[in-house]
Amino acid sequence: MTMAGMSVTVLCPAGRRVNVKVTPNTSILQIIEEASLKQGLNPDQYELRHLRRVLDSSSNVRHAGLPNRCQLEMVEAPVLRSPASVSVHIATESGLRLVHDFPCTTTLWEILEYHRENSGVGEEFLPPVESGQEVVLVYAMRRITCPELAKVTLRTLGLIGGKCMLRHSVQSMSSAGCQAHVSSSLARRPVHHPELEEEEKLVVENDAGGHSVAPKYPVPHSRKEENYHSQEMDVSMEEIPDMPVFAPPLILKEATPAVPSHSSAECAVPLDLTTMSSPQKMPPPPKVTKIGDHNAIVFSMADAPPTLTGDEDDAFFQLTAEEVRRLYKEQRRALIELQEAPLLTKSMRDMEESSKVLAAMSRYPITHLRIHFPDEHVIQASFKPTDLVADVISFLRPFLACPTADFSLSTRHPHRTLSPSTTLVAADCVPNARLYYEGFPAEPPYLSEDTLAKKSSYSGACSSLNSMNTTKTRPLGISDKGHTLSEPSSSSTSSRRKEEALDLGTRPHASDGRMTGTVPKVPKWFKVGK
C-alpha cells in the first residue's frame, strides 16, 4: 500500500525540526542522512528513536511501523557506526545462490555485472535490453527494476554491514507491474450445473402442424450468449441451404395449453430450471452424533471449508469521520477515568471484580468450549460458568486413547496454562473459549477408536452450536439489593435498552462505581474461585 505525500518530522539535537519526505521503502539510514545533511551533522554518530524505541538503521519505514507524519527523535548513538563490507546472497529462480562480499557503496548493477563475469551464470542472468526482458531484484518487499539498479546502492537500502538476501528474477517488459515470487489470492472454482446446461441446450423442434414450438420453460440468457447462438445459427443455415429458416423461439398459443397457468405475481418470479425439471431435493442434514454428556460432539478441523481471502483496497484502511469521532470519545473517556478515579482499597477492588464475574454468570448461563488436539480433532462441549477446569479434564478422560495420561488445558494468544482449581468464569472462558490439549502422549492418536467412530461433521458441530444459542433463555436477574433473584421485568429491559442506545459521550461510563467511589453489592453466598 503506497502513501502519497508521506513524511516524518525529525527532532535534531539542536532543537530544530526537520521535515523529511519518505516512502514505505525508505530506509531509516536514509532519514538519518537527510536530516544530518540539512543540519550539518555526522550521520554515523546518531540514531533515531520513536516512542522510546530505537529504530534499526537497516530497516525501512514499512517494517518499522512508522505512521504518516510521525515524530522521530535523533539521539546520539552509543557506538560510532562504521561502514564495512556486506555479504550479499542472491537467490535465482533456478535455485542457484550466489554469495560474495561487496562494499556498502556498491550499486546493485555492479553486483549483477560481477556475478555475470565471474560466477559463470550465463547471459540469461543479465539479459540485454533488445531481448525485451529485464532483471528484477526484491529486497524486503521492495521491487527494484533495471532503471533503479544503477542508482540504488547497498547503503541506500540501509546496509552498511552484515548479510542480506536478494531475490533475482527475469521478467518481460510487459509484466513490469507484477512483483516476483509473490502468489496471487485464491479464486473460487466455477460451479457447473449439469441440469441447467441440459436445459440451455434445448433445440427448437417442429410439431406436426409446422408451427415453431419453444422449450417448455423459458431459459434466461445474457446478451452475449444470445448473440453467440444467433451467429452460430446463421452460419449453420448458410452451410445447409435446404434447411428452413425458423423465427426466434416464441411460445405460441397452440403449444401452451399443456403448460399450467400462473397468475401475474407468480409469472414475475424467475423460474428455477433445476427445481422445475425434477422434484426439489433438500440437502441432507449435517451429521451430528453426541458422544456423552454436556452435548459433547467430536469433529475434525480438516473437514472445515477453506477460507478464501482477498486483498483489501486502500479505502478499507481509511477511517471515516464517525470512526475518528468515536475513537476520540473513547480515548477521552479513558483519560477522564484515569485522572478522576478515586483510590480503592484491596477489598473494594476484590468486590468490584466479583461483581463483574457475577454479571457474566447472570448473562451467560452456559459456556461453550472447544478443546483442540494436535491432530486437528476437536471436542465441543457445554459447561456452566461455575464448573472447574478439573471438571473439564475429568470429562475428557473417557474419550482419550490413554485415560490415565497426565495432561493440561491451556489458551493461546497469550499462552496460559489453566489451573485445575480455577472456575471457567474466573479463567475468562465465558461465554466461549478455545482450549488446547497439552501433555502425554506426544504423538497421535490422542482419542480412542470408539470416540473417533462417533465423529460428526464440521457443519453439524456448527449447526448444533447455533441451535443451542437460539434456544437459550435469559437467566434470572439480580435485584438492586444483591441478595434476592427475580425475573427481569419488561419495563426494566426496555429502559436498559434505551440507556444503551444513548451516546456514550453524554453519560458516564459503565464503571460508575469507579467514578463515584461506590461499589455494587454482591450476594454473601457468592465466592470467586481462586
VOMI-383956 format. One record per residue (C-alpha): residue in three letters; x, y, z. Coordinates in steps of 0.5 Angstrom, whole numbers, plus 500, padded with zeros to 3 digits. Layout:
BEGIN
   residu     X     Y     Z
      ALA     X     Y     Z
...
This chain:
BEGIN
   residu     X     Y     Z
      MET   500   500   500
      THR   503   506   498
      MET   502   513   501
      ALA   502   519   497
      GLY   506   525   501
      MET   508   521   507
      SER   513   525   511
      VAL   516   525   518
      THR   519   530   523
      VAL   526   529   526
      LEU   528   533   532
      CYS   535   534   532
      PRO   540   535   538
      ALA   540   543   537
      GLY   532   543   538
      ARG   531   544   531
      ARG   526   540   527
      VAL   527   538   520
      ASN   521   535   516
      VAL   524   529   511
      LYS   519   526   506
      VAL   519   519   506
      THR   516   513   502
      PRO   515   506   505
      ASN   521   503   502
      THR   526   509   505
      SER   531   506   510
      ILE   532   509   517
      LEU   539   510   515
      GLN   537   515   509
      ILE   532   519   514
      ILE   538   520   519
      GLU   543   522   513
      GLU   538   527   510
      ALA   537   530   517
      SER   544   531   518
      LEU   546   534   512
      LYS   541   539   513
      GLN   544   541   520
      GLY   551   539   518
      LEU   552   533   523
      ASN   555   527   522
      PRO   550   521   521
      ASP   555   516   523
      GLN   554   519   530
      TYR   546   519   531
      GLU   541   514   531
      LEU   533   515   531
      ARG   528   514   537
      HIS   521   513   536
      LEU   516   513   543
      ARG   522   510   547
      ARG   524   505   542
      VAL   531   506   538
      LEU   530   504   531
      ASP   534   499   527
      SER   538   503   521
      SER   538   498   517
      SER   530   497   517
      ASN   525   501   513
      VAL   519   505   514
      ARG   514   500   513
      HIS   518   495   517
      ALA   519   500   523
      GLY   511   501   523
      LEU   512   509   523
      PRO   505   512   521
      ASN   505   518   517
      ARG   507   525   520
      CYS   510   522   526
      GLN   516   525   530
      LEU   522   522   531
      GLU   528   524   536
      MET   535   524   533
      VAL   540   522   539
      GLU   547   520   540
      ALA   549   513   538
      PRO   553   509   544
      VAL   558   507   539
      LEU   560   510   532
      ARG   557   507   526
      SER   563   505   522
      PRO   562   502   514
      ALA   564   495   513
      SER   563   490   507
      VAL   556   487   506
      SER   556   479   505
      VAL   551   479   499
      HIS   547   473   498
      ILE   543   473   491
      ALA   538   467   490
      THR   536   466   483
      GLU   530   463   480
      SER   533   456   478
      GLY   535   455   486
      LEU   543   458   485
      ARG   545   462   491
      LEU   551   467   489
      VAL   555   470   495
      HIS   560   475   495
      ASP   562   481   500
      PHE   562   488   497
      PRO   563   495   500
      CYS   557   499   502
      THR   558   504   497
      THR   557   499   491
      THR   551   499   487
      LEU   546   493   485
      TRP   548   494   478
      GLU   555   493   479
      ILE   554   487   484
      LEU   550   484   478
      GLU   556   485   473
      TYR   561   482   478
      HIS   557   475   478
      ARG   556   475   470
      GLU   563   476   469
      ASN   566   472   475
      SER   561   467   477
      GLY   559   463   470
      VAL   552   464   470
      GLY   551   466   463
      GLU   547   471   459
      GLU   540   470   462
      PHE   543   472   469
      LEU   543   479   466
      PRO   540   479   459
      PRO   541   485   454
      VAL   535   491   453
      GLU   534   488   446
      SER   531   482   449
      GLY   525   485   452
      GLN   527   482   459
      GLU   529   486   465
      VAL   532   484   471
      VAL   528   485   478
      LEU   531   485   485
      VAL   527   484   491
      TYR   529   486   498
      ALA   525   487   504
      MET   518   487   500
      ARG   522   493   495
      ARG   522   491   488
      ILE   528   494   484
      THR   528   494   477
      CYS   533   496   471
      PRO   532   504   472
      GLU   534   504   479
      LEU   539   498   479
      ALA   545   503   477
      LYS   543   508   482
      VAL   541   504   489
      THR   547   502   493
      LEU   547   498   499
      ARG   548   504   503
      THR   541   506   500
      LEU   538   500   503
      GLY   541   501   510
      LEU   546   496   509
      ILE   553   498   512
      GLY   555   491   514
      GLY   553   484   516
      LYS   549   480   511
      CYS   543   481   506
      MET   539   477   501
      LEU   536   479   494
      ARG   531   475   490
      HIS   533   475   483
      SER   528   474   477
      VAL   528   476   470
      GLN   521   478   467
      SER   519   481   461
      MET   518   489   460
      SER   510   488   459
      SER   510   485   466
      ALA   513   490   470
      GLY   508   491   475
      CYS   508   484   478
      GLN   512   483   484
      ALA   517   477   483
      HIS   516   471   488
      VAL   509   473   490
      SER   503   469   490
      SER   496   472   488
      SER   490   471   492
      LEU   486   464   491
      ALA   480   465   487
      ARG   473   461   488
      ARG   473   455   483
      PRO   467   455   478
      VAL   461   451   480
      HIS   458   447   474
      HIS   450   445   474
      PRO   449   439   469
      GLU   442   440   469
      LEU   442   447   468
      GLU   447   446   462
      GLU   442   441   459
      GLU   436   446   459
      GLU   440   451   456
      LYS   442   446   450
      LEU   435   445   448
      VAL   434   446   441
      VAL   427   448   438
      GLU   423   443   434
      ASN   418   443   429
      ASP   411   440   431
      ALA   406   436   426
      GLY   403   443   424
      GLY   409   446   422
      HIS   409   451   428
      SER   415   453   432
      VAL   415   450   439
      ALA   419   453   444
      PRO   422   450   450
      LYS   417   448   456
      TYR   420   453   460
      PRO   424   460   458
      VAL   431   459   459
      PRO   435   466   461
      HIS   441   468   457
      SER   445   474   457
      ARG   446   479   451
      LYS   453   476   450
      GLU   450   468   449
      GLU   444   471   445
      ASN   449   474   440
      TYR   453   468   440
      HIS   448   463   439
      SER   445   467   433
      GLN   451   468   430
      GLU   452   460   430
      MET   445   459   428
      ASP   447   464   422
      VAL   453   460   420
      SER   450   453   420
      MET   444   456   416
      GLU   449   458   410
      GLU   452   452   410
      ILE   446   448   409
      PRO   441   452   404
      ASP   435   447   404
      MET   434   448   412
      PRO   428   452   413
      VAL   429   459   417
      PHE   426   459   424
      ALA   424   465   427
      PRO   426   467   434
      PRO   423   462   439
      LEU   417   464   442
      ILE   411   461   446
      LEU   405   460   441
      LYS   398   459   444
      GLU   398   453   440
      ALA   403   450   444
      THR   401   453   451
      PRO   395   449   453
      ALA   399   444   457
      VAL   403   449   461
      PRO   399   450   467
      SER   397   457   468
      HIS   400   462   473
      SER   398   469   476
      SER   402   475   474
      ALA   405   475   481
      GLU   408   468   480
      CYS   410   470   473
      ALA   414   475   476
      VAL   418   471   480
      PRO   424   468   476
      LEU   423   460   475
      ASP   429   455   477
      LEU   430   450   472
      THR   433   445   477
      THR   427   445   481
      MET   422   445   475
      SER   425   439   472
      SER   425   435   478
      PRO   423   435   485
      GLN   427   439   489
      LYS   432   435   493
      MET   433   438   500
      PRO   441   438   502
      PRO   442   432   507
      PRO   442   434   515
      PRO   449   435   518
      LYS   452   429   521
      VAL   451   430   529
      THR   453   425   534
      LYS   453   426   541
      ILE   459   422   545
      GLY   457   424   552
      ASP   454   429   557
      HIS   455   436   556
      ASN   452   436   549
      ALA   459   434   547
      ILE   461   433   540
      VAL   468   431   537
      PHE   469   433   530
      SER   476   435   525
      MET   478   442   523
      ALA   481   438   517
      ASP   473   438   515
      ALA   472   445   515
      PRO   472   449   509
      PRO   478   453   506
      THR   478   461   508
      LEU   478   465   502
      THR   482   472   503
      GLY   482   477   498
      ASP   486   484   498
      GLU   483   490   501
      ASP   484   496   498
      ASP   487   503   501
      ALA   480   505   503
      PHE   479   500   507
      PHE   484   502   512
      GLN   482   509   512
      LEU   478   512   518
      THR   471   515   517
      ALA   470   522   521
      GLU   465   518   525
      GLU   470   513   527
      VAL   475   518   529
      ARG   470   522   533
      ARG   468   515   537
      LEU   476   514   538
      TYR   477   521   541
      LYS   471   520   545
      GLU   474   513   548
      GLN   481   516   549
      ARG   478   522   553
      ARG   473   518   557
      ALA   479   513   559
      LEU   483   519   560
      ILE   478   522   565
      GLU   477   515   569
      LEU   485   515   570
      GLN   485   522   572
      GLU   479   523   577
      ALA   478   515   579
      PRO   479   515   587
      LEU   483   511   590
      LEU   481   504   592
      THR   483   499   598
      LYS   484   492   596
      SER   477   490   599
      MET   474   495   594
      ARG   478   492   588
      ASP   476   485   590
      MET   469   487   591
      GLU   469   490   584
      GLU   472   484   581
      SER   467   480   584
      SER   461   484   581
      LYS   464   483   574
      VAL   464   476   575
      LEU   457   475   578
      ALA   455   480   572
      ALA   458   475   567
      MET   455   469   570
      SER   448   472   570
      ARG   448   474   563
      TYR   451   467   560
      PRO   449   461   564
      ILE   452   457   559
      THR   459   457   556
      HIS   462   453   550
      LEU   468   450   550
      ARG   472   447   544
      ILE   478   443   546
      HIS   483   443   540
      PHE   488   437   540
      PRO   495   437   536
      ASP   492   432   531
      GLU   486   437   529
      HIS   481   434   532
      VAL   476   438   537
      ILE   471   436   542
      GLN   466   441   543
      ALA   462   441   550
      SER   458   446   554
      PHE   459   447   561
      LYS   457   452   567
      PRO   461   458   569
      THR   462   456   576
      ASP   465   449   573
      LEU   472   448   575
      VAL   478   447   570
      ALA   478   440   574
      ASP   471   438   572
      VAL   473   439   564
      ILE   479   435   565
      SER   475   429   568
      PHE   470   430   563
      LEU   475   429   557
      ARG   479   423   560
      PRO   474   417   558
      PHE   475   420   551
      LEU   482   419   551
      ALA   487   414   548
      CYS   490   414   555
      PRO   485   416   560
      THR   490   416   566
      ALA   495   420   562
      ASP   497   427   565
      PHE   495   433   561
      SER   493   440   562
      LEU   489   445   558
      SER   492   452   556
      THR   490   458   552
      ARG   494   462   547
      HIS   495   469   545
      PRO   498   469   550
      HIS   500   463   552
      ARG   497   461   559
      THR   496   454   563
      LEU   490   454   567
      SER   490   451   574
      PRO   485   446   575
      SER   482   449   581
      THR   480   455   577
      THR   473   456   575
      LEU   471   457   568
      VAL   469   464   569
      ALA   475   466   573
      ALA   479   463   568
      ASP   476   468   563
      CYS   473   462   559
      VAL   466   465   559
      PRO   462   466   554
      ASN   466   461   550
      ALA   473   459   549
      ARG   478   455   545
      LEU   483   451   550
      TYR   489   447   547
      TYR   491   440   550
      GLU   498   439   552
      GLY   501   433   555
      PHE   502   426   554
      PRO   502   422   549
      ALA   506   427   545
      GLU   504   423   538
      PRO   497   421   536
      PRO   492   418   537
      TYR   490   422   542
      LEU   483   420   542
      SER   480   413   543
      GLU   478   409   537
      ASP   471   409   540
      THR   471   416   540
      LEU   473   417   533
      ALA   468   413   531
      LYS   462   418   533
      LYS   466   423   529
      SER   461   429   527
      SER   462   433   521
      TYR   464   440   522
      SER   458   443   519
      GLY   454   439   524
      ALA   458   442   530
      CYS   457   449   528
      SER   449   448   527
      SER   449   444   534
      LEU   452   450   537
      ASN   448   455   533
      SER   442   452   536
      MET   444   452   543
      ASN   445   459   542
      THR   438   461   539
      THR   434   456   545
      LYS   438   459   551
      THR   434   463   555
      ARG   436   469   559
      PRO   437   467   567
      LEU   434   471   573
      GLY   437   477   574
      ILE   440   480   581
      SER   436   485   585
      ASP   439   492   587
      LYS   440   489   594
      GLY   444   484   591
      HIS   441   478   596
      THR   435   476   592
      LEU   434   474   585
      SER   428   476   581
      GLU   425   476   574
      PRO   427   482   570
      SER   421   486   568
      SER   420   488   561
      SER   420   496   563
      SER   427   495   566
      THR   429   491   560
      SER   426   497   555
      SER   429   502   560
      ARG   436   499   560
      ARG   436   498   552
      LYS   434   506   552
      GLU   440   507   556
      GLU   445   503   552
      ALA   442   507   545
      LEU   445   514   548
      ASP   451   517   546
      LEU   457   514   551
      GLY   460   521   551
      THR   454   524   554
      ARG   453   520   560
      PRO   458   516   565
      HIS   462   510   563
      ALA   459   503   565
      SER   464   503   571
      ASP   460   508   575
      GLY   463   505   582
      ARG   470   507   580
      MET   468   515   578
      THR   463   516   585
      GLY   467   511   589
      THR   461   507   591
      VAL   462   499   590
      PRO   456   495   587
      LYS   454   490   592
      VAL   455   482   592
      PRO   451   477   595
      LYS   454   474   601
      TRP   454   467   598
      PHE   458   469   592
      LYS   465   467   592
      VAL   470   467   586
      GLY   474   461   585
      LYS   482   462   586
